[in-house]
Every structure is written in structure tokens, then in C-alpha cells.
Amino acid sequence: MADFIENFDPEAAVKPSNLWAVHSESEGKPYIRRWAKSEAEANAFIPELKKTDALAATNTYWVTQLTVGEVAGFKHTGFIPKDA
């Protein structure tokens, strides 16, 4: 963790990354459901997610481009593979 904090660059952290996240909101809580390497790939996942999501009729879905800082944090915690 110390290495992660020592190497943190606040200016770079807010720049757009090359990864996108698919989010959903259920019962007022947002969730990241999947990450993708392009906006098109992320948007293509939403119909598949809706097919398997029991609450699809009431959930809201959206796609966002992750920042460099978000990607670094997710990689550090293992949510996104380090080689992504």
C-alpha cells in the first residue's frame, strides 16, 4: 500500500484511462458490474446483463470512462487485473 501511495500522481489520476466501466443502480445503490477496453464493448454488455439481471426492469444501467486514478485503485485491490 505504501508503494501505491508513494507513486500516486494526482494530476495523472484525473486523466481519462483506456478502460470503461458498466454500472447499474439497484435499490438506490450504484454498482460496477464489469470493465471493458472500449465504450462499444461496455455498451454491448448491457443487453447481456439485462437478460440475466432479475431486477432489470427497475435497474438503471450506464457506462463511464474510468480515470487513470480509478484504474490504479481497482488494479491495486484486484478488481481489475494488473495487466489490463
ChimeraX commands (.cxc) that place a marker at each C-alpha (Angstrom):
marker #1 position 0.00,0.00,0.00 radius 0.5
marker #1 position 2.83,2.39,0.78 radius 0.5
marker #1 position 4.22,1.93,-2.74 radius 0.5
marker #1 position 0.78,2.69,-4.20 radius 0.5
marker #1 position 0.54,5.91,-2.18 radius 0.5
marker #1 position 4.14,6.99,-2.82 radius 0.5
marker #1 position 3.72,6.62,-6.59 radius 0.5
marker #1 position 0.34,8.38,-6.70 radius 0.5
marker #1 position 0.29,11.27,-9.19 radius 0.5
marker #1 position -2.75,13.49,-8.52 radius 0.5
marker #1 position -2.50,15.23,-11.90 radius 0.5
marker #1 position -2.41,11.96,-13.84 radius 0.5
marker #1 position -5.10,10.40,-11.64 radius 0.5
marker #1 position -7.88,12.55,-13.11 radius 0.5
marker #1 position -6.98,11.91,-16.76 radius 0.5
marker #1 position -9.19,9.52,-18.76 radius 0.5
marker #1 position -7.90,5.96,-18.95 radius 0.5
marker #1 position -8.35,3.43,-21.74 radius 0.5
marker #1 position -10.87,1.41,-19.68 radius 0.5
marker #1 position -14.62,1.75,-19.32 radius 0.5
marker #1 position -16.99,0.56,-16.59 radius 0.5
marker #1 position -20.54,-0.74,-16.83 radius 0.5
marker #1 position -22.57,0.42,-13.84 radius 0.5
marker #1 position -26.01,-0.44,-12.58 radius 0.5
marker #1 position -28.11,1.05,-9.84 radius 0.5
marker #1 position -30.29,-1.19,-7.73 radius 0.5
marker #1 position -32.33,-0.01,-4.77 radius 0.5
marker #1 position -30.54,3.35,-4.85 radius 0.5
marker #1 position -27.03,1.87,-4.74 radius 0.5
marker #1 position -24.58,2.07,-7.68 radius 0.5
marker #1 position -22.53,-0.99,-8.62 radius 0.5
marker #1 position -19.74,-1.51,-11.14 radius 0.5
marker #1 position -20.71,-4.68,-12.95 radius 0.5
marker #1 position -17.89,-5.05,-15.46 radius 0.5
marker #1 position -14.98,-3.23,-17.05 radius 0.5
marker #1 position -14.21,-3.12,-20.77 radius 0.5
marker #1 position -11.46,-1.89,-23.08 radius 0.5
marker #1 position -13.77,0.30,-25.16 radius 0.5
marker #1 position -17.02,2.20,-24.84 radius 0.5
marker #1 position -18.58,-0.01,-27.52 radius 0.5
marker #1 position -17.59,-3.18,-25.65 radius 0.5
marker #1 position -19.03,-1.79,-22.42 radius 0.5
marker #1 position -22.31,-0.78,-24.09 radius 0.5
marker #1 position -22.57,-4.19,-25.77 radius 0.5
marker #1 position -22.52,-5.84,-22.35 radius 0.5
marker #1 position -25.62,-4.01,-21.08 radius 0.5
marker #1 position -28.19,-6.11,-23.04 radius 0.5
marker #1 position -26.47,-9.30,-21.84 radius 0.5
marker #1 position -26.55,-8.02,-18.27 radius 0.5
marker #1 position -30.25,-7.16,-18.54 radius 0.5
marker #1 position -31.03,-10.73,-19.69 radius 0.5
marker #1 position -29.56,-12.20,-16.51 radius 0.5
marker #1 position -30.41,-9.45,-14.03 radius 0.5
marker #1 position -33.52,-10.31,-12.01 radius 0.5
marker #1 position -34.12,-6.61,-11.33 radius 0.5
marker #1 position -33.54,-5.42,-14.91 radius 0.5
marker #1 position -36.99,-3.85,-15.12 radius 0.5
marker #1 position -36.21,-1.47,-12.25 radius 0.5
marker #1 position -32.42,-1.09,-12.51 radius 0.5
marker #1 position -30.67,1.75,-14.32 radius 0.5
marker #1 position -27.54,0.98,-16.40 radius 0.5
marker #1 position -24.81,3.30,-17.69 radius 0.5
marker #1 position -21.23,3.36,-18.96 radius 0.5
marker #1 position -18.40,5.66,-17.85 radius 0.5
marker #1 position -14.78,6.03,-18.84 radius 0.5
marker #1 position -12.61,5.34,-15.80 radius 0.5
marker #1 position -9.88,7.77,-14.79 radius 0.5
marker #1 position -6.24,6.73,-14.51 radius 0.5
marker #1 position -6.58,7.03,-10.72 radius 0.5
marker #1 position -9.67,4.80,-10.60 radius 0.5
marker #1 position -7.93,2.16,-12.72 radius 0.5
marker #1 position -4.85,2.27,-10.48 radius 0.5
marker #1 position -7.01,1.82,-7.40 radius 0.5
marker #1 position -9.01,-1.04,-8.91 radius 0.5
marker #1 position -5.82,-2.76,-10.07 radius 0.5
marker #1 position -4.30,-2.33,-6.60 radius 0.5
marker #1 position -7.32,-4.03,-4.98 radius 0.5
marker #1 position -7.54,-6.78,-7.62 radius 0.5
marker #1 position -10.88,-5.72,-9.13 radius 0.5
marker #1 position -9.14,-5.14,-12.47 radius 0.5
marker #1 position -6.23,-7.42,-13.47 radius 0.5
marker #1 position -2.85,-5.68,-13.28 radius 0.5
marker #1 position -2.20,-6.39,-16.99 radius 0.5
marker #1 position -5.45,-4.76,-18.18 radius 0.5
marker link #1:1,2 radius 0.2
marker link #1:2,3 radius 0.2
marker link #1:3,4 radius 0.2
marker link #1:4,5 radius 0.2
marker link #1:5,6 radius 0.2
marker link #1:6,7 radius 0.2
marker link #1:7,8 radius 0.2
marker link #1:8,9 radius 0.2
marker link #1:9,10 radius 0.2
marker link #1:10,11 radius 0.2
marker link #1:11,12 radius 0.2
marker link #1:12,13 radius 0.2
marker link #1:13,14 radius 0.2
marker link #1:14,15 radius 0.2
marker link #1:15,16 radius 0.2
marker link #1:16,17 radius 0.2
marker link #1:17,18 radius 0.2
marker link #1:18,19 radius 0.2
marker link #1:19,20 radius 0.2
marker link #1:20,21 radius 0.2
marker link #1:21,22 radius 0.2
marker link #1:22,23 radius 0.2
marker link #1:23,24 radius 0.2
marker link #1:24,25 radius 0.2
marker link #1:25,26 radius 0.2
marker link #1:26,27 radius 0.2
marker link #1:27,28 radius 0.2
marker link #1:28,29 radius 0.2
marker link #1:29,30 radius 0.2
marker link #1:30,31 radius 0.2
marker link #1:31,32 radius 0.2
marker link #1:32,33 radius 0.2
marker link #1:33,34 radius 0.2
marker link #1:34,35 radius 0.2
marker link #1:35,36 radius 0.2
marker link #1:36,37 radius 0.2
marker link #1:37,38 radius 0.2
marker link #1:38,39 radius 0.2
marker link #1:39,40 radius 0.2
marker link #1:40,41 radius 0.2
marker link #1:41,42 radius 0.2
marker link #1:42,43 radius 0.2
marker link #1:43,44 radius 0.2
marker link #1:44,45 radius 0.2
marker link #1:45,46 radius 0.2
marker link #1:46,47 radius 0.2
marker link #1:47,48 radius 0.2
marker link #1:48,49 radius 0.2
marker link #1:49,50 radius 0.2
marker link #1:50,51 radius 0.2
marker link #1:51,52 radius 0.2
marker link #1:52,53 radius 0.2
marker link #1:53,54 radius 0.2
marker link #1:54,55 radius 0.2
marker link #1:55,56 radius 0.2
marker link #1:56,57 radius 0.2
marker link #1:57,58 radius 0.2
marker link #1:58,59 radius 0.2
marker link #1:59,60 radius 0.2
marker link #1:60,61 radius 0.2
marker link #1:61,62 radius 0.2
marker link #1:62,63 radius 0.2
marker link #1:63,64 radius 0.2
marker link #1:64,65 radius 0.2
marker link #1:65,66 radius 0.2
marker link #1:66,67 radius 0.2
marker link #1:67,68 radius 0.2
marker link #1:68,69 radius 0.2
marker link #1:69,70 radius 0.2
marker link #1:70,71 radius 0.2
marker link #1:71,72 radius 0.2
marker link #1:72,73 radius 0.2
marker link #1:73,74 radius 0.2
marker link #1:74,75 radius 0.2
marker link #1:75,76 radius 0.2
marker link #1:76,77 radius 0.2
marker link #1:77,78 radius 0.2
marker link #1:78,79 radius 0.2
marker link #1:79,80 radius 0.2
marker link #1:80,81 radius 0.2
marker link #1:81,82 radius 0.2
marker link #1:82,83 radius 0.2
marker link #1:83,84 radius 0.2
view
